[in-house]
């Protein structure tokens, strides 16, 4: 079985880690030859290209496969991908992310690849963007769906959104959770050395957040409630993992609010070190307005940390209100503030939510389970194709 995975960029992010873990895991399966194709990765959001190569995965970079819409370069990327698939003759092309998802599937159809799979890590259309962009991405997804054999959703919420938009049919969707290596999170502890390095006192209450420093990620909501949080619970500090184009903007916002010394911008943390930082957190907030099922939530829960999340996309599938954390309406800053304060004041509640979350994540989010489900799906789709 020859499988070519395609993604737009290999920046440090959940979709990228999912894709790499899938390819590495599939290459361990008998008779499965998995390769990876990506556009270039650079800038403040980091690059996982060296990690891919270190793990022995054949990686091809298509220079014109870029995230912004660019008709000339998009056409060149489509032709380059078609040439790749025609030459490699994969049995399956499996695409990820918006741009690679559309161009990769169209190129695979042109090259007459038997099975075309697309994973929906997050919606490429929705009310969070302007009407013209929403219409364009919806049309593009509908066009690509016509050549898609099967969709993999990281959350049931993604399947529901695509079906509501008239994309695909229920039988063509399978939910497979975005698995990760659970062990570092199960072992995560409150490492004194790292705590001291970051300037955290032993009794500080650490509210963590893991996300790119960019729009739609909810940093502004957290910073907006932070002064009142700190006034009512002076031990609270914010620990922000991630980097991005809006870092200076958020640093300026924290300074303007007079809380710059209470906010730690840890910057880009390599995926293999994220668990160490999660171990320092007393709770994690995730306030993205657009994300399939953010890996930060199951990662925190694996470390037995409770979560507070906006009710967007698939967050409610792991942030179960009153069971593993608090799920609040998008933009409800008053409830965000009160939820954080309630958890900060009650170590017993944090432990109860955290341990309930850990049990949920152990059952659903291991890399082994994810790879086994993907491989079984491939076998099923190839069998159906050969029987036609």
FIVEXVO-830989 format. One record per residue (C-alpha): residue number from 1; chain; x, y, z. Coordinates in nm, 3 decimals, always signed. Layout:
BEGIN
<NUM 'A' <X Y Z>>
...
This chain:
BEGIN
<1 'A' <+0.000 +0.000 +0.000>>
<2 'A' <+0.152 +0.333 -0.110>>
<3 'A' <+0.012 +0.641 +0.063>>
<4 'A' <+0.103 +1.005 -0.004>>
<5 'A' <+0.004 +1.257 +0.264>>
<6 'A' <-0.016 +1.625 +0.166>>
<7 'A' <-0.027 +1.929 +0.398>>
<8 'A' <+0.013 +2.301 +0.330>>
<9 'A' <+0.276 +2.378 +0.594>>
<10 'A' <+0.477 +2.195 +0.859>>
<11 'A' <+0.466 +2.470 +1.121>>
<12 'A' <+0.440 +2.382 +1.492>>
<13 'A' <+0.072 +2.304 +1.527>>
<14 'A' <-0.182 +2.034 +1.603>>
<15 'A' <-0.275 +1.944 +1.245>>
<16 'A' <+0.091 +1.914 +1.155>>
<17 'A' <+0.174 +1.696 +1.457>>
<18 'A' <-0.125 +1.476 +1.374>>
<19 'A' <-0.010 +1.437 +1.013>>
<20 'A' <+0.349 +1.351 +1.107>>
<21 'A' <+0.238 +1.101 +1.375>>
<22 'A' <+0.007 +0.938 +1.121>>
<23 'A' <+0.279 +0.902 +0.856>>
<24 'A' <+0.538 +0.775 +1.106>>
<25 'A' <+0.288 +0.527 +1.252>>
<26 'A' <+0.171 +0.404 +0.911>>
<27 'A' <+0.529 +0.338 +0.806>>
<28 'A' <+0.547 +0.086 +1.093>>
<29 'A' <+0.254 -0.108 +0.950>>
<30 'A' <+0.340 -0.409 +0.736>>
<31 'A' <+0.333 -0.333 +0.365>>
<32 'A' <+0.255 +0.038 +0.405>>
<33 'A' <+0.482 +0.290 +0.235>>
<34 'A' <+0.382 +0.638 +0.353>>
<35 'A' <+0.539 +0.961 +0.229>>
<36 'A' <+0.475 +1.330 +0.298>>
<37 'A' <+0.445 +1.634 +0.071>>
<38 'A' <+0.430 +1.990 +0.206>>
<39 'A' <+0.467 +2.349 +0.107>>
<40 'A' <+0.752 +2.549 +0.263>>
<41 'A' <+0.746 +2.629 +0.637>>
<42 'A' <+0.914 +2.937 +0.783>>
<43 'A' <+0.856 +3.231 +1.017>>
<44 'A' <+0.764 +3.278 +1.382>>
<45 'A' <+0.537 +2.972 +1.387>>
<46 'A' <+0.841 +2.742 +1.349>>
<47 'A' <+0.902 +2.442 +1.128>>
<48 'A' <+0.878 +2.067 +1.184>>
<49 'A' <+1.058 +1.978 +0.859>>
<50 'A' <+1.379 +1.869 +1.036>>
<51 'A' <+1.177 +1.653 +1.276>>
<52 'A' <+1.011 +1.478 +0.981>>
<53 'A' <+1.345 +1.403 +0.819>>
<54 'A' <+1.500 +1.286 +1.149>>
<55 'A' <+1.222 +1.029 +1.177>>
<56 'A' <+1.311 +0.889 +0.837>>
<57 'A' <+0.999 +1.007 +0.654>>
<58 'A' <+1.052 +1.085 +0.282>>
<59 'A' <+0.955 +1.453 +0.253>>
<60 'A' <+0.896 +1.649 -0.068>>
<61 'A' <+0.864 +2.028 -0.055>>
<62 'A' <+0.646 +2.190 -0.323>>
<63 'A' <+0.762 +2.557 -0.326>>
<64 'A' <+0.437 +2.696 -0.473>>
<65 'A' <+0.211 +2.526 -0.218>>
<66 'A' <+0.149 +2.829 +0.004>>
<67 'A' <-0.129 +2.921 +0.246>>
<68 'A' <-0.255 +3.254 +0.098>>
<69 'A' <-0.477 +3.239 -0.209>>
<70 'A' <-0.253 +3.311 -0.510>>
<71 'A' <-0.402 +3.207 -0.847>>
<72 'A' <-0.068 +3.183 -1.030>>
<73 'A' <+0.116 +2.988 -0.759>>
<74 'A' <-0.194 +2.776 -0.685>>
<75 'A' <-0.201 +2.666 -1.050>>
<76 'A' <+0.168 +2.583 -1.038>>
<77 'A' <+0.123 +2.386 -0.715>>
<78 'A' <-0.167 +2.193 -0.869>>
<79 'A' <+0.048 +2.095 -1.167>>
<80 'A' <+0.344 +2.002 -0.943>>
<81 'A' <+0.125 +1.779 -0.725>>
<82 'A' <-0.030 +1.615 -1.031>>
<83 'A' <+0.319 +1.536 -1.165>>
<84 'A' <+0.417 +1.391 -0.824>>
<85 'A' <+0.116 +1.161 -0.807>>
<86 'A' <+0.147 +1.055 -1.171>>
<87 'A' <+0.511 +0.960 -1.112>>
<88 'A' <+0.466 +0.797 -0.768>>
<89 'A' <+0.136 +0.620 -0.847>>
<90 'A' <+0.013 +0.607 -0.485>>
<91 'A' <-0.284 +0.386 -0.400>>
<92 'A' <-0.410 +0.656 -0.163>>
<93 'A' <-0.365 +1.033 -0.141>>
<94 'A' <-0.452 +1.165 +0.205>>
<95 'A' <-0.474 +1.545 +0.235>>
<96 'A' <-0.475 +1.779 +0.535>>
<97 'A' <-0.550 +2.153 +0.586>>
<98 'A' <-0.736 +2.393 +0.358>>
<99 'A' <-0.513 +2.472 +0.062>>
<100 'A' <-0.340 +2.133 +0.039>>
<101 'A' <-0.679 +1.971 +0.093>>
<102 'A' <-0.832 +2.130 -0.216>>
<103 'A' <-0.529 +2.126 -0.450>>
<104 'A' <-0.412 +1.784 -0.333>>
<105 'A' <-0.748 +1.620 -0.395>>
<106 'A' <-0.792 +1.780 -0.737>>
<107 'A' <-0.439 +1.678 -0.836>>
<108 'A' <-0.499 +1.322 -0.714>>
<109 'A' <-0.814 +1.300 -0.925>>
<110 'A' <-0.624 +1.425 -1.230>>
<111 'A' <-0.357 +1.158 -1.169>>
<112 'A' <-0.634 +0.895 -1.134>>
<113 'A' <-0.538 +0.795 -0.778>>
<114 'A' <-0.781 +0.518 -0.672>>
<115 'A' <-0.859 +0.643 -0.318>>
<116 'A' <-0.861 +1.006 -0.202>>
<117 'A' <-0.900 +1.082 +0.171>>
<118 'A' <-0.920 +1.423 +0.337>>
<119 'A' <-0.887 +1.494 +0.709>>
<120 'A' <-1.082 +1.793 +0.843>>
<121 'A' <-0.871 +1.936 +1.125>>
<122 'A' <-1.077 +2.254 +1.134>>
<123 'A' <-1.334 +2.425 +0.913>>
<124 'A' <-1.202 +2.619 +0.614>>
<125 'A' <-1.526 +2.818 +0.596>>
<126 'A' <-1.756 +2.979 +0.850>>
<127 'A' <-1.898 +3.297 +0.995>>
<128 'A' <-1.558 +3.398 +1.135>>
<129 'A' <-1.447 +3.517 +0.789>>
<130 'A' <-1.593 +3.772 +0.549>>
<131 'A' <-1.887 +3.663 +0.325>>
<132 'A' <-1.684 +3.654 +0.002>>
<133 'A' <-1.408 +3.439 +0.153>>
<134 'A' <-1.670 +3.215 +0.315>>
<135 'A' <-1.843 +3.165 -0.021>>
<136 'A' <-1.514 +3.097 -0.205>>
<137 'A' <-1.392 +2.837 +0.046>>
<138 'A' <-1.733 +2.669 +0.057>>
<139 'A' <-1.740 +2.641 -0.324>>
<140 'A' <-1.383 +2.507 -0.326>>
<141 'A' <-1.468 +2.246 -0.062>>
<142 'A' <-1.779 +2.135 -0.254>>
<143 'A' <-1.573 +2.100 -0.574>>
<144 'A' <-1.302 +1.897 -0.397>>
<145 'A' <-1.565 +1.684 -0.222>>
<146 'A' <-1.682 +1.551 -0.559>>
<147 'A' <-1.348 +1.369 -0.602>>
<148 'A' <-1.309 +1.270 -0.234>>
<149 'A' <-1.355 +0.904 -0.152>>
<150 'A' <-1.383 +0.957 +0.225>>
<151 'A' <-1.350 +1.225 +0.494>>
<152 'A' <-1.182 +1.184 +0.832>>
<153 'A' <-1.303 +1.429 +1.098>>
<154 'A' <-1.109 +1.494 +1.418>>
<155 'A' <-1.441 +1.584 +1.584>>
<156 'A' <-1.806 +1.499 +1.525>>
<157 'A' <-1.865 +1.875 +1.506>>
<158 'A' <-1.663 +1.891 +1.182>>
<159 'A' <-1.880 +1.627 +1.018>>
<160 'A' <-2.194 +1.814 +1.119>>
<161 'A' <-2.063 +2.145 +0.981>>
<162 'A' <-1.968 +1.995 +0.645>>
<163 'A' <-2.300 +1.813 +0.608>>
<164 'A' <-2.491 +2.134 +0.689>>
<165 'A' <-2.294 +2.305 +0.411>>
<166 'A' <-2.403 +2.037 +0.164>>
<167 'A' <-2.061 +1.873 +0.149>>
<168 'A' <-2.055 +1.493 +0.134>>
<169 'A' <-2.299 +1.245 +0.285>>
<170 'A' <-2.297 +1.086 +0.635>>
<171 'A' <-2.163 +0.751 +0.510>>
<172 'A' <-1.851 +0.923 +0.374>>
<173 'A' <-1.736 +1.057 +0.713>>
<174 'A' <-1.547 +0.882 +0.993>>
<175 'A' <-1.440 +1.047 +1.319>>
<176 'A' <-1.084 +0.960 +1.421>>
<177 'A' <-0.943 +1.152 +1.716>>
<178 'A' <-0.614 +1.334 +1.674>>
<179 'A' <-0.389 +1.102 +1.870>>
<180 'A' <-0.066 +1.193 +2.046>>
<181 'A' <+0.194 +1.032 +2.269>>
<182 'A' <+0.012 +1.021 +2.603>>
<183 'A' <+0.303 +0.909 +2.822>>
<184 'A' <+0.481 +1.247 +2.866>>
<185 'A' <+0.149 +1.405 +2.971>>
<186 'A' <+0.057 +1.121 +3.206>>
<187 'A' <+0.397 +1.174 +3.374>>
<188 'A' <+0.387 +1.556 +3.368>>
<189 'A' <+0.476 +1.709 +3.703>>
<190 'A' <+0.534 +2.047 +3.859>>
<191 'A' <+0.907 +2.057 +3.771>>
<192 'A' <+1.072 +2.297 +4.021>>
<193 'A' <+1.366 +2.383 +3.793>>
<194 'A' <+1.147 +2.487 +3.499>>
<195 'A' <+0.915 +2.669 +3.738>>
<196 'A' <+1.207 +2.871 +3.872>>
<197 'A' <+1.341 +2.934 +3.522>>
<198 'A' <+1.008 +3.093 +3.427>>
<199 'A' <+0.991 +3.300 +3.745>>
<200 'A' <+0.698 +3.112 +3.896>>
<201 'A' <+0.671 +3.107 +4.275>>
<202 'A' <+0.579 +2.783 +4.446>>
<203 'A' <+0.231 +2.909 +4.537>>
<204 'A' <+0.149 +3.081 +4.207>>
<205 'A' <-0.167 +2.957 +4.037>>
<206 'A' <-0.074 +2.906 +3.675>>
<207 'A' <-0.343 +2.957 +3.408>>
<208 'A' <-0.202 +2.813 +3.085>>
<209 'A' <-0.287 +2.864 +2.721>>
<210 'A' <-0.136 +2.690 +2.417>>
<211 'A' <-0.203 +2.853 +2.081>>
<212 'A' <-0.053 +3.055 +1.801>>
<213 'A' <-0.038 +3.424 +1.889>>
<214 'A' <-0.282 +3.531 +1.620>>
<215 'A' <-0.641 +3.637 +1.563>>
<216 'A' <-0.932 +3.406 +1.649>>
<217 'A' <-0.727 +3.229 +1.919>>
<218 'A' <-0.883 +3.417 +2.212>>
<219 'A' <-0.574 +3.570 +2.373>>
<220 'A' <-0.745 +3.909 +2.377>>
<221 'A' <-1.036 +3.762 +2.579>>
<222 'A' <-0.800 +3.618 +2.838>>
<223 'A' <-0.600 +3.939 +2.868>>
<224 'A' <-0.921 +4.141 +2.898>>
<225 'A' <-1.031 +3.951 +3.210>>
<226 'A' <-0.681 +3.915 +3.356>>
<227 'A' <-0.669 +4.240 +3.562>>
<228 'A' <-0.984 +4.142 +3.752>>
<229 'A' <-0.859 +3.783 +3.792>>
<230 'A' <-0.536 +3.909 +3.947>>
<231 'A' <-0.712 +4.167 +4.165>>
<232 'A' <-0.932 +3.895 +4.319>>
<233 'A' <-0.664 +3.621 +4.324>>
<234 'A' <-0.315 +3.781 +4.331>>
<235 'A' <-0.142 +3.442 +4.299>>
<236 'A' <-0.264 +3.399 +3.938>>
<237 'A' <-0.010 +3.413 +3.655>>
<238 'A' <-0.074 +3.348 +3.286>>
<239 'A' <+0.159 +3.113 +3.099>>
<240 'A' <+0.123 +3.147 +2.721>>
<241 'A' <+0.286 +2.886 +2.497>>
<242 'A' <+0.324 +2.967 +2.130>>
<243 'A' <+0.442 +3.241 +1.901>>
<244 'A' <+0.302 +3.420 +1.601>>
<245 'A' <+0.254 +3.746 +1.417>>
<246 'A' <+0.045 +3.904 +1.695>>
<247 'A' <+0.296 +3.854 +1.978>>
<248 'A' <+0.401 +4.219 +2.000>>
<249 'A' <+0.034 +4.323 +1.995>>
<250 'A' <-0.050 +4.099 +2.292>>
<251 'A' <+0.264 +4.202 +2.481>>
<252 'A' <+0.159 +4.565 +2.434>>
<253 'A' <-0.196 +4.484 +2.551>>
<254 'A' <-0.061 +4.320 +2.867>>
<255 'A' <+0.163 +4.622 +2.933>>
<256 'A' <-0.123 +4.866 +2.877>>
<257 'A' <-0.335 +4.673 +3.127>>
<258 'A' <-0.056 +4.692 +3.383>>
<259 'A' <-0.018 +4.314 +3.408>>
<260 'A' <+0.293 +4.256 +3.195>>
<261 'A' <+0.478 +4.108 +3.497>>
<262 'A' <+0.193 +3.858 +3.546>>
<263 'A' <+0.201 +3.721 +3.189>>
<264 'A' <+0.475 +3.485 +3.075>>
<265 'A' <+0.520 +3.465 +2.698>>
<266 'A' <+0.710 +3.135 +2.679>>
<267 'A' <+0.736 +3.149 +2.300>>
<268 'A' <+0.748 +2.854 +2.067>>
<269 'A' <+0.793 +2.530 +2.260>>
<270 'A' <+0.901 +2.215 +2.071>>
<271 'A' <+0.622 +1.952 +2.073>>
<272 'A' <+0.835 +1.711 +2.276>>
<273 'A' <+0.862 +1.970 +2.560>>
<274 'A' <+0.496 +2.080 +2.576>>
<275 'A' <+0.415 +1.823 +2.847>>
<276 'A' <+0.678 +1.976 +3.079>>
<277 'A' <+0.505 +2.314 +3.055>>
<278 'A' <+0.157 +2.165 +3.096>>
<279 'A' <+0.286 +2.007 +3.417>>
<280 'A' <+0.334 +2.357 +3.560>>
<281 'A' <-0.026 +2.460 +3.490>>
<282 'A' <-0.308 +2.443 +3.742>>
<283 'A' <-0.565 +2.475 +3.464>>
<284 'A' <-0.568 +2.538 +3.090>>
<285 'A' <-0.792 +2.775 +2.896>>
<286 'A' <-0.864 +2.739 +2.526>>
<287 'A' <-1.056 +3.025 +2.371>>
<288 'A' <-1.021 +2.969 +1.997>>
<289 'A' <-1.321 +3.062 +1.786>>
<290 'A' <-1.232 +2.817 +1.510>>
<291 'A' <-1.065 +2.481 +1.558>>
<292 'A' <-1.170 +2.123 +1.487>>
<293 'A' <-1.076 +1.976 +1.823>>
<294 'A' <-0.780 +2.160 +1.976>>
<295 'A' <-0.509 +1.916 +2.089>>
<296 'A' <-0.426 +2.146 +2.381>>
<297 'A' <-0.747 +2.033 +2.553>>
<298 'A' <-0.682 +1.656 +2.555>>
<299 'A' <-0.314 +1.721 +2.630>>
<300 'A' <-0.403 +1.917 +2.946>>
<301 'A' <-0.660 +1.656 +3.044>>
<302 'A' <-0.404 +1.377 +2.996>>
<303 'A' <-0.194 +1.560 +3.255>>
<304 'A' <-0.504 +1.566 +3.483>>
<305 'A' <-0.543 +1.945 +3.448>>
<306 'A' <-0.897 +2.086 +3.419>>
<307 'A' <-0.988 +2.299 +3.118>>
<308 'A' <-1.197 +2.605 +3.042>>
<309 'A' <-1.298 +2.644 +2.677>>
<310 'A' <-1.521 +2.844 +2.449>>
<311 'A' <-1.798 +2.630 +2.302>>
<312 'A' <-1.660 +2.636 +1.946>>
<313 'A' <-1.641 +2.346 +1.701>>
<314 'A' <-1.536 +2.022 +1.875>>
<315 'A' <-1.427 +2.165 +2.213>>
<316 'A' <-1.741 +2.031 +2.386>>
<317 'A' <-1.645 +1.674 +2.291>>
<318 'A' <-1.367 +1.680 +2.554>>
<319 'A' <-1.443 +1.989 +2.763>>
<320 'A' <-1.757 +1.849 +2.924>>
<321 'A' <-1.916 +2.121 +3.132>>
<322 'A' <-1.910 +2.033 +3.500>>
<323 'A' <-1.728 +1.704 +3.434>>
<324 'A' <-1.383 +1.781 +3.290>>
<325 'A' <-1.397 +2.161 +3.303>>
<326 'A' <-1.617 +2.456 +3.219>>
<327 'A' <-1.758 +2.507 +2.869>>
<328 'A' <-1.870 +2.864 +2.809>>
<329 'A' <-2.034 +3.057 +2.526>>
<330 'A' <-1.792 +3.212 +2.278>>
<331 'A' <-1.699 +3.561 +2.394>>
<332 'A' <-1.862 +3.534 +2.739>>
<333 'A' <-1.585 +3.703 +2.933>>
<334 'A' <-1.786 +3.725 +3.256>>
<335 'A' <-1.826 +3.347 +3.276>>
<336 'A' <-1.468 +3.299 +3.164>>
<337 'A' <-1.350 +3.511 +3.458>>
<338 'A' <-1.574 +3.338 +3.712>>
<339 'A' <-1.484 +2.988 +3.585>>
<340 'A' <-1.113 +3.053 +3.621>>
<341 'A' <-1.160 +3.202 +3.969>>
<342 'A' <-1.373 +2.908 +4.081>>
<343 'A' <-1.107 +2.659 +3.973>>
<344 'A' <-0.828 +2.873 +4.121>>
<345 'A' <-1.003 +2.866 +4.458>>
<346 'A' <-1.083 +2.495 +4.468>>
<347 'A' <-0.794 +2.243 +4.437>>
<348 'A' <-1.038 +1.956 +4.495>>
<349 'A' <-1.251 +2.058 +4.199>>
<350 'A' <-0.940 +2.090 +3.981>>
<351 'A' <-0.837 +1.738 +4.076>>
<352 'A' <-1.185 +1.595 +4.014>>
<353 'A' <-1.218 +1.752 +3.669>>
<354 'A' <-0.861 +1.665 +3.580>>
<355 'A' <-0.889 +1.297 +3.666>>
<356 'A' <-1.222 +1.262 +3.483>>
<357 'A' <-1.058 +1.418 +3.178>>
<358 'A' <-0.756 +1.191 +3.199>>
<359 'A' <-0.979 +0.882 +3.186>>
<360 'A' <-1.158 +1.018 +2.878>>
<361 'A' <-0.835 +1.099 +2.695>>
<362 'A' <-0.668 +0.768 +2.776>>
<363 'A' <-0.955 +0.591 +2.606>>
<364 'A' <-0.973 +0.800 +2.288>>
<365 'A' <-0.649 +0.986 +2.208>>
<366 'A' <-0.352 +0.752 +2.181>>
<367 'A' <-0.140 +0.759 +1.865>>
<368 'A' <-0.164 +0.381 +1.838>>
<369 'A' <-0.544 +0.394 +1.829>>
<370 'A' <-0.540 +0.674 +1.569>>
<371 'A' <-0.301 +0.492 +1.334>>
<372 'A' <-0.489 +0.163 +1.368>>
<373 'A' <-0.815 +0.335 +1.278>>
<374 'A' <-0.663 +0.513 +0.977>>
<375 'A' <-0.497 +0.194 +0.849>>
<376 'A' <-0.821 -0.004 +0.886>>
<377 'A' <-1.006 +0.269 +0.697>>
<378 'A' <-0.750 +0.255 +0.414>>
<379 'A' <-0.792 -0.122 +0.384>>
<380 'A' <-1.170 -0.088 +0.376>>
<381 'A' <-1.163 +0.186 +0.110>>
<382 'A' <-0.915 -0.003 -0.111>>
<383 'A' <-1.129 -0.316 -0.088>>
<384 'A' <-1.441 -0.121 -0.186>>
<385 'A' <-1.257 +0.037 -0.479>>
<386 'A' <-1.123 -0.297 -0.608>>
<387 'A' <-1.474 -0.448 -0.592>>
<388 'A' <-1.624 -0.185 -0.823>>
